[in-house]
Amino acid sequence: MKNIVILGGGAAGMAAAVAAAEEAAGRARVILLEQNSRVGKKLLATGNGRCNLDNQTISPECYFTSDPKAMAKMLQAIGAADPLGWLEQHGLLWRADEAGRIYPYSNQASDMLNLLLHMLEKAGVEVRTDCAAASVEAAANGYRITLSDGQTLAADAVICALGGSAGPQFGTDGFGPQLAERFGLEVQPLYPCLVPLKCKKSQVSGLAGIRVKADASLYDGGKLIRAESGEIQFTDYGLSGIAIMQLSGMLKPNRLRRPEISLDLFPHLSEKELLTLLHRHKQAMGKVGAADFMTGLLNYKVGLAVWKSLGLGDAKRPVAELSKEEWQALACGFKNWRFTELEDTGWKNAQTTGGGIALSQLQTESFGLKNRPGLYFVGETVDCAGSCGGYNLHWAFGSGILAGRHAASQL
Ligand SMILES: Cc1cc2nc3c(=O)[nH]c(=O)nc-3n(C[C@H](O)[C@H](O)[C@H](O)COP(=O)(O)OP(=O)(O)OC[C@H]3O[C@@H](n4cnc5c(N)ncnc54)[C@H](O)[C@@H]3O)c2cc1C
């Protein structure tokens, strides 16, 4: 009996195992190896425990890669495999929120995992947990996998679904890309993606825990790199929230020299309209100091942080004292509040991995290596990282299905 071995029991590995077993229909044994004591550990943490498993609007713009052309073709192949439809056929009930983000109907990541466990069992996949792969080598009739306890396993096809370096607490330590390097493959440098950002501490002092709706723009010097809208969360080290996480993926690959984030706290008003509003508010509030002036405008701590960053004085300074130029500066500061000395907060806080195995080495339709039949790399290990919104799991499930089906069809 032929063997198809899948390394890694995350979203991509589980989808690959089920798809391979279904396609093989008894012609091959499908074995899934996972180094954790259970499969799907990371899946349980996705979407804040709700598992945002896909999105109604998938497009290449939602992904970071150094090879957009190859990625767009692969994304099309994944679209044709229709991971959501495939899961639905296996029993998934789902619902979408107002932004098109798709969740299990129960809003529980544990239900998503239970469904996948059921699918693995029904398809007859042999799941081995507490089982870490240490190496993979080409052998006479396929591949030889050596486990960390020294045992070996022969495989006719190997699907590597080992994840990247993001979230090492879930079992991912960059072994997938390292394995690819051992095969002489080109690997694009890895970087933490979808990660909160540190900034100059004094710029967020006293703001930890506050959330505001704003437009966030990433600049390098004077050049706009990318803009996002959404909730910004202040932390004691810097900035978080979906808009910031989306921008974080642009830092490393673009080698930004002087990255800065600008927050527009009044995105629906022009600076002129905001100035008019500030004057109206001054009339309505009467003789007040800066702190009281912020009431009704925005969180007063946030308002005061902007006020102080502009050197307008302390919280008690009467707003009636402001000169025409200072009112102008305040309106400008609310629309262009700058944060400097940006740095990502590391792998532990990252939701996904930028960089990875260069896409040019993989077959578009199967994620199999072009020059090594029977060896596949899927999911987060390859040079494609999605934005927040279900795009990473769409890629992981879809690439797993394509590789699993192809591996079984070639035996
Ligand atoms: C907190 C958090 C929240 C997220 N939320 C979302 C979300 O809501 N929507 C979304 O689309 N994406 C989300 N993501 C990203 C998404 O979870 C990942 O991109 C996706 O799970 C990648 O799937 P994968 O199968 O490629 O890799 P992983 O899920 O990382 O799986 C790889 C598996 O390989 C195993 N492994 C590693 N080395 C070995 C070895 N040597 N031998 C055996 N096994 C090994 C690991 O233990 C792991 O189980 C989130 C990520 C995090 C960290």
The ligand as an SDF file (V2000), in Angstrom:
LIG
                    3D

 53 58  0  0  0  0  0  0  0  0999 V2000
   -3.9860   34.2100   17.4470 C   0  0  0  0  0  0  0  0  0  0  0  0
   -4.2160   33.9780   15.9750 C   0  0  0  0  0  0  0  0  0  0  0  0
   -5.4500   34.2850   15.4240 C   0  0  0  0  0  0  0  0  0  0  0  0
   -5.6660   34.0890   14.0560 C   0  0  0  0  0  0  0  0  0  0  0  0
   -6.9080   34.3220   13.5430 N   0  0  0  0  0  0  0  0  0  0  0  0
   -7.1570   34.0630   12.2300 C   0  0  0  0  0  0  0  0  0  0  0  0
   -8.4720   34.1800   11.6930 C   0  0  0  0  0  0  0  0  0  0  0  0
   -9.4470   34.4430   12.4100 O   0  0  0  0  0  0  0  0  0  0  0  0
   -8.6300   33.9630   10.3550 N   0  0  0  0  0  0  0  0  0  0  0  0
   -7.5870   33.6030    9.5300 C   0  0  0  0  0  0  0  0  0  0  0  0
   -7.7980   33.4070    8.3230 O   0  0  0  0  0  0  0  0  0  0  0  0
   -6.3490   33.4240   10.0380 N   0  0  0  0  0  0  0  0  0  0  0  0
   -6.1150   33.6330   11.3510 C   0  0  0  0  0  0  0  0  0  0  0  0
   -4.8590   33.4320   11.8640 N   0  0  0  0  0  0  0  0  0  0  0  0
   -3.8040   32.9050   10.9480 C   0  0  0  0  0  0  0  0  0  0  0  0
   -4.0590   31.4150   10.6610 C   0  0  0  0  0  0  0  0  0  0  0  0
   -4.3970   30.7600   11.8600 O   0  0  0  0  0  0  0  0  0  0  0  0
   -2.8390   30.7290   10.0460 C   0  0  0  0  0  0  0  0  0  0  0  0
   -2.3610   31.4490    8.9460 O   0  0  0  0  0  0  0  0  0  0  0  0
   -3.2040   29.3140    9.6000 C   0  0  0  0  0  0  0  0  0  0  0  0
   -3.6470   28.5660   10.7120 O   0  0  0  0  0  0  0  0  0  0  0  0
   -2.0120   28.6130    8.9550 C   0  0  0  0  0  0  0  0  0  0  0  0
   -2.3460   27.2700    8.7720 O   0  0  0  0  0  0  0  0  0  0  0  0
   -1.1960   26.2000    8.4960 P   0  0  0  0  0  0  0  0  0  0  0  0
   -1.8660   24.8720    8.5350 O   0  0  0  0  0  0  0  0  0  0  0  0
   -0.4300   26.5900    7.2890 O   0  0  0  0  0  0  0  0  0  0  0  0
   -0.1930   26.3280    9.7020 O   0  0  0  0  0  0  0  0  0  0  0  0
   -0.4470   26.0930   11.2990 P   0  0  0  0  0  0  0  0  0  0  0  0
   -1.8820   26.2700   11.6300 O   0  0  0  0  0  0  0  0  0  0  0  0
    0.5400   26.9610   11.9530 O   0  0  0  0  0  0  0  0  0  0  0  0
   -0.1100   24.5620   11.4700 O   0  0  0  0  0  0  0  0  0  0  0  0
    1.1880   24.0400   11.3780 C   0  0  0  0  0  0  0  0  0  0  0  0
    1.2390   22.8100   12.2610 C   0  0  0  0  0  0  0  0  0  0  0  0
    2.4760   22.1340   12.0290 O   0  0  0  0  0  0  0  0  0  0  0  0
    2.9060   21.6190   13.2830 C   0  0  0  0  0  0  0  0  0  0  0  0
    4.3480   21.3780   13.2000 N   0  0  0  0  0  0  0  0  0  0  0  0
    5.3420   22.2890   13.1380 C   0  0  0  0  0  0  0  0  0  0  0  0
    6.5350   21.6880   13.0840 N   0  0  0  0  0  0  0  0  0  0  0  0
    6.2970   20.3540   13.1090 C   0  0  0  0  0  0  0  0  0  0  0  0
    7.1260   19.2000   13.0560 C   0  0  0  0  0  0  0  0  0  0  0  0
    8.4630   19.3060   12.9910 N   0  0  0  0  0  0  0  0  0  0  0  0
    6.5440   17.9810   13.0590 N   0  0  0  0  0  0  0  0  0  0  0  0
    5.1810   17.8550   13.1510 C   0  0  0  0  0  0  0  0  0  0  0  0
    4.3580   18.9140   13.2290 N   0  0  0  0  0  0  0  0  0  0  0  0
    4.9040   20.1450   13.1890 C   0  0  0  0  0  0  0  0  0  0  0  0
    2.5430   22.7000   14.2730 C   0  0  0  0  0  0  0  0  0  0  0  0
    2.5020   22.2140   15.5990 O   0  0  0  0  0  0  0  0  0  0  0  0
    1.1850   23.1330   13.7420 C   0  0  0  0  0  0  0  0  0  0  0  0
    0.1280   22.4170   14.3380 O   0  0  0  0  0  0  0  0  0  0  0  0
   -4.6110   33.5920   13.2260 C   0  0  0  0  0  0  0  0  0  0  0  0
   -3.3790   33.2800   13.8060 C   0  0  0  0  0  0  0  0  0  0  0  0
   -3.1740   33.4610   15.1600 C   0  0  0  0  0  0  0  0  0  0  0  0
   -1.8410   33.0970   15.7500 C   0  0  0  0  0  0  0  0  0  0  0  0
  1  2  1  0
  2  3  1  0
  2 52  2  0
  3  4  2  0
  4  5  1  0
  4 50  1  0
  5  6  2  0
  6  7  1  0
  6 13  1  0
  7  8  2  0
  7  9  1  0
  9 10  1  0
 10 11  2  0
 10 12  1  0
 12 13  2  0
 13 14  1  0
 14 15  1  0
 14 50  1  0
 15 16  1  0
 16 17  1  0
 16 18  1  0
 18 19  1  0
 18 20  1  0
 20 21  1  0
 20 22  1  0
 22 23  1  0
 23 24  1  0
 24 25  2  0
 24 26  1  0
 24 27  1  0
 27 28  1  0
 28 29  2  0
 28 30  1  0
 28 31  1  0
 31 32  1  0
 32 33  1  0
 33 34  1  0
 33 48  1  0
 34 35  1  0
 35 36  1  0
 35 46  1  0
 36 37  1  0
 36 45  1  0
 37 38  2  0
 38 39  1  0
 39 40  1  0
 39 45  2  0
 40 41  1  0
 40 42  2  0
 42 43  1  0
 43 44  2  0
 44 45  1  0
 46 47  1  0
 46 48  1  0
 48 49  1  0
 50 51  2  0
 51 52  1  0
 52 53  1  0
M  END
$$$$
